[in-house]
Amino acid sequence: MEYITEGVATFFFVSVVMMTNEPVAIGVALIAAIYFANKLSRGSINPAISVALWMKGDLNTTKTLSYIAAEMIGGVAAYMWFSKSRATANSGGIM
């Protein structure tokens, strides 16, 4: 469950970054994603943070790699969703 949480939180955060490009919205989204993910996982949202937690000894190697995979999947899914919704909007279709 914690890996799904990391992926969903990363998806949410990356989606907000791509949709708004507004610093305040991005900051609020980051806080919300960390708060949401911290309940079930470490709330790292970023592979670099996962690696830092691993280097600190807070995460084992298996969990670190799983977090990174979930975060990458969440980020790529957000990009794909954004690209598709943007293409649909540009073609005059309904999102």
Secondary structure in CASP SS format (residue, H / E / C, confidence):
PFRMAT SS
TARGET T0000
AUTHOR 0000-0000-0000
METHOD secondary structure of the structure
MODEL  1
M C 1.00
E H 1.00
Y H 1.00
I H 1.00
T H 1.00
E H 1.00
G H 1.00
V H 1.00
A H 1.00
T H 1.00
F H 1.00
F H 1.00
F H 1.00
V H 1.00
S H 1.00
V H 1.00
V H 1.00
M H 1.00
M H 1.00
T H 1.00
N C 1.00
E C 1.00
P H 1.00
V H 1.00
A H 1.00
I H 1.00
G H 1.00
V H 1.00
A H 1.00
L H 1.00
I H 1.00
A H 1.00
A H 1.00
I H 1.00
Y H 1.00
F H 1.00
A H 1.00
N H 1.00
K C 1.00
L C 1.00
S C 1.00
R C 1.00
G C 1.00
S C 1.00
I C 1.00
N C 1.00
P H 1.00
A H 1.00
I H 1.00
S H 1.00
V H 1.00
A H 1.00
L H 1.00
W H 1.00
M H 1.00
K H 1.00
G C 1.00
D C 1.00
L C 1.00
N C 1.00
T H 1.00
T H 1.00
K H 1.00
T H 1.00
L H 1.00
S H 1.00
Y H 1.00
I H 1.00
A H 1.00
A H 1.00
E H 1.00
M H 1.00
I H 1.00
G H 1.00
G H 1.00
V H 1.00
A H 1.00
A H 1.00
Y H 1.00
M H 1.00
W H 1.00
F H 1.00
S H 1.00
K H 1.00
S H 1.00
R H 1.00
A H 1.00
T H 1.00
A H 1.00
N H 1.00
S C 1.00
G C 1.00
G C 1.00
I C 1.00
M C 1.00
END
